[in-house]
Amino acid sequence: MVPDEAPDPPVVPRDAATVVLVRDGSAGLEVFLLRRVVGMAFAGGMTVFPGGGVDRRDADAPVAWTGPPREWWAGRFGCTPESAAALVCAAVREMFEESGVLLAGPSPDTVVADTAAYASARAALVARELSFAEFLNAEGLVLRADLLRPWANWVTPVDEPRRYDTRFFAAVLPSGQRADGETAEASDAVWQRPADAVADWRAGRRLLLPPTWAALADLAELGTAADVLAADREVEKIIPKLVRDGAVIRVVVS
């Protein structure tokens, strides 16, 4: 929504992370989607990927980690290594909170097969009674940063009163795990082919923000989950502009 008067100066965007979670379905590549509860302060009623804000407690806490180092992620996302570490942790944590999928294992080359044993910890993470670093360390789990791929970086337009600098990651559903969508922030969850999700948007059956639509359009060009992981993407910061044309508001991406 475009306010009558844009904040001056613009609101400083908060760091956030989102995960494009995919799998190979019987009819092709599928992506996990959540429909946010109507009435939420940000993106209410919109269909989105699992994601949310960064917890600064994860920026400096020691975490067992395998995969590209923090400095590599910092280079891809244009931030400090400390921010990169917090973003990677936020991506894995938010996906766990909102879908039950956990990219972590007891060793650098394993992933937990069933996350049901961590249900109480999941609830504590949602309530912010526990940091993600504390959870991993307490359970002796290694964060699998090697199972994530950088995908995109979108920033909320400057006219908005609530803004996020969101880094998008891509990941494949680990074998043995399932995405349940059991979160109070979503009214429903579904696996869907990207092209079908875009078709639902065009038909008015879904509401999509530009970053979600763009990611789905890109995914629709890929055939398998392996293709998603192999995609060599240049991540550039995108800040759309909101343009009012009478009663119509257009989103312009330059």
Disulfide bonds with the S-S distance in Angstrom:
none
